[in-house]
Amino acid sequence: MTTAAAFEPIHGNFVINEDGDGPAVGRNNDIWSCLDDGDDADDQLDGCIRVVSLNDLNAESTGGVFNKWGDHDYVNIQHNVTGHGVVLDITGWR
């Protein structure tokens, strides 16, 4: 499994694009928003939530980038059923 991450500049979250298991397993890519590790005893992230799941089992997210205001995450999707690449504009970051 491989991942790519984007840094959300306003709130300091890391958005992780997971390379899922695919059609053979019936589970595909998820995109997660994760808090940075806070001031605590471990070096683990302090929490993640899934913000996107791809329902096209042949498609995969290939990374993303935030605009400078941190309210748009542009994510590339490849290998989808249309045969064309797509760029998703994920909004709602607050």
N, C-alpha and C positions, 0 to 999 in steps of 0.2 A: 504494500500500500504506500502510495506517495501522497504528499500534500504540498500545497502552496499557501502562503499566508500574505495578507495585506494588513497594514497598520492603519487603524481608523484614527486620524490625527486629533480630533477634538476630545474624545473621551478616553483614548488610550487603549481601546480594545484591539485584539488581534482577530482578524477574520480568516478562518482556516478553510481552504477548499480541500475536502477529502476525496481521494480517488477510491471509490467504493468497489465492491466485489463484482458488480455487473450482472448481466442477464443469466449467467449460469447459476447464480445464487439467488437471484430475484431481489437484489438490493443494489442501489446505485449511489452516486455521489451525494453527500450532504455538505452544506456550508454551515460552519459554526462560528459564533461570535464568542470570544473568550476574554475574560478579564486577565490582566497581567497578574503576576504573583505579587501579593501584597506583603506587608511587613508582618510575617509570621514565621513559625519554626521550620517550615519546609520550603522546597524550591519548586513546588507544583503550582500550576495555574489555580486561581481561586474560584473558577467556575466557567462553564461553557453552556450555551444554549444553541440548539439547532435552529437556524433561521431560514434555510432553504433545503428542500429535498428534490432532486431531479426525478421525475416520474418516467422519463424516457430511458429505459434501461441500457440503450446503446449510446447515449450521450454522456459526455463528461465535462466537468468544469475544468478550465485550464488556467486558473488564477484570476486575480482581480486587482483592481487599483481604485483607491478612493480619490475623489476630487479634493481640492485643498480645503474645502469647508467641512468635509467629513460627512456629508449628507447623501452622497451618491457613491455606490460601490459598483463599478463596471466589471462584470464577470464574463469571460469568454466561454462559450459552450461549443463543443465540437462533436462530430460523429452523430448528430441527431438524425431522426428519421427523415427529415427534409433533404438531407445531403448537403446542406449549407450551414456554415458557421453562423452563430448568433451572438450578439453582445447583449446581456441583460443589464438593465439599469435598476439596481436594487436601492430603493429609497426607504425612508422612515427611520433613519438612524437619529437618535436623540440622546 
